Amino acid sequence: MRHSILMTFGRLAFPIALAACSSNAQQGPFATDGDAASDQTADTCEHCADVHDGDSTTLVERAGVVAAQHGDVLVVEDGRLRLEIDLVSGLFSVYGGDGRPHMLGADARVAASGDYPFVATDTWYASEASFSGWAAEPASDPLGEGLSVTVTRGSSISAQAEFRQTFQLRAQGFLTVQMEVRVAEGTELADQEITEVSPLVVESERGGAFFVGTDPASHLAADDGSDMYFDFAARVYRMGKGGSAFFPHKGSVSNWNAALFDRESGAALVAGFMSFDQGVGLVAFDHVGKDQAEDSGRESFGRFEGFNFHSPAILPAKEDGVGVMRSGLFYLDFGPSSPQEGLELYAERYRIRSGKPLVQDVPSGWNSWGGGSGSGGPGANIDESFILANLEPMQEDFAPFGMKYFLIDDGWQVEHGDWFTNPERFPPHNGQDGLKWLAQEIEDRGFTPGIWIAPFWIKKSAALAKEHPDWFAEVSDLGGVMVGPNDLIPDLTKPEVLDWVWETFHRIAKEWGFKFIKMDFSYYALFAGKLADPTKDAAQAYHNALSVIRDAIGPETFLVTVSAMGLCFDSANGSRLTLDNEPMWGDHEKQGIKVTLLTAAHRYYLNWLWANHPDLLFYRDNMGLTLSEARTWTSMVALLGGIVKLGETYTAMHEHPDWLALVRPLLPIYPVSARPLDMFVLKYPEVWRQRPEREGREWVVLGLFNWGINEDVFTAKEIPEETRTKEVSFEALGLVPGTPYLVMDAWTHECEWLEDVAISRTLPPRTEAVLIVRLRAEEPIIVATSRHLLGGAVEVENEQVQPDADSLVLTATIDQPAGHPLDVYLAGGGLVPSEVLSPATAVLTPGGCEDVYVVSVVPDATPVSLSVRFVPPDAD
């Protein structure tokens, strides 16, 4: 029997046609004539929960994914993954294409709060409910093709709850799981405050098993922040070294997503939530447990779980007289070729599912905060004259190189909460608001005006707090530690508060004209202890407020958030990944480059979802930063492919040509991050591989770093600060041993030809080498320019080689500001340049190694039209 119904999961509502199957089990109070769960005489199969003696009926097939019932077991498989759902026990398992299990005996559950807010006392498992029926349909959406199967289970506890578990197996080889719980009025569960909704939980003490590699104790884990509130530090650690502060009974708890990796076997897993409208999504895992299983020499994890945590605890939302709770969409990729690839795919798939375009024109600009006054920056001590003084050198020094964004940071507002222009600092002009006038002034000079705001950090002294004392939420116990005694948190479930949020952001973006907004102190909103709407927690309220903000500012305004990372995935165009950077190297205890690097490196893959912001570039030495250290961090920012922002004033940059020379080769930004090849080897990754592409050409840019003090993430042994030789195999870079490659230093343009099996450099502490690696071509090519670090990835266009009589002519256009010297490095492909046809004033000289040549020119116009004739070496 086929039913046409409307299914709703989260914010997605869509009509579907289902192949349905049900049992004669008691249906409970939730069944309706249109529900698959209510059909006790389904045509597809009768008494589905009965044993069928091996009988198999294919119900749905889509893109190579097949769903069929085998006796009591519903099987969904695609040749690489096999999902088995035991319709009687309610447990489900996943196997690989080789038949070996990834997980056994998985369940789903909801948990109610106990005396201590992070430990649930009452738990309801889906497996405790009796089977009602199941339905399948083809899955087809931006994530790809596959099958979606929904299993419904009524409760054995006085028929008070119904569990609907939806599994989607995609032809691309990944699985998603989501759960909906429907609660009858007047039952025990309807009045319970819920803290956790887990679409997937595997516990060895309940007979479950979860496998990745051989020995879980030797696995490495990568988190994306931890325990909800520790979102400022992303880590890689050996199992057992990353325990949870708030959920000690769960082992380790990662925010948003996580990766597990077994270095011995190469096996990897990436899991995480694909939606965050249902609260904070967390991934828990523990290498120890009771009665852990074994499989062919592999030992199982003691726990693996994906769960939405609600703080404060919530009541089920009422929908058509029924209480409803939902989980987020939980994603599992059991077979990435590497954990890095798996994390990149997670971020890319999240972006695709959310409908966000990939950021191509990555912002670069200035941040007036400059690290704060404590580090020698302006901090909040800004006014109109200061801003205008910095506009002039930006226009002269950076606009020709593609820098576009000019951001006014903290200090412009009347008070935190009163987000209006402070007229003493930014006076009106001819009756026009001072900031509106300034935004127009910035735009008139060809720049994108940007502004900082912390909308959920409200001071008690603000007029807003005095005029609307009922707009604020209670502060949670934990928030009492983090939120200042003079600070308030708005209740984002109140319609009047959301109206204020919309009006504030609409004024800034639409009335004043700021097209780049940096939203800071987001985490304050997560410390709400009690909200007006008891069916929403602080994270859900914040996620919804971000949607309100996006509506207010429009799709064309670039929104950068800080902290509460996953909750911002849907609405933000980018996010600062780290704590505030400061102009110091720092190692473990200081808020300097090393601390910034640590989290930025471990979140590099999010650049596939939005534009990463690794915080500020610094060059001043008042806190001990050397120019060599500054260049090392500059190179890292270039390879990360995210937002580039200066921590120095434009006036200071203008006075230091050596600083300018380090920043300009980053602009414009190539919007793809390099991959840290040793992310699961060293605490501070030192080997980064990027693969730029342009006009059908592809090459490798290799970043080698010596970060000084480091640590082996497997042994936790510190590596001292000393000169190190970094060696990377051709295989790791995707190169072919025995084939000649040109290796050119992107900063110095020194070069060499290699046919060996590795590239190596010896680096003193706190230094780096950025190397452009190009395969020897059979015709002339552009290898690099002095304009950009990445070897022609962004500044070169229309590169062509055309035959002309007995010669070849290489032509291209190069984006180089007029009046600034340009060097273009060419490899002849066995030919030699005989003349530069254009620019007429260019000079041709030999390069630093065989078959390499340099065209040097000071162009009088931009772009530069390059044309060079090449002839055979024995030509006259």
Summary of the structure (lengths in Angstrom):
residues: 876
radius of gyration: 29.4
end to end distance: 83.7
largest distance: 97.5
contacts: 3183
relative contact order: 0.07
helix: 20%
strand: 39%
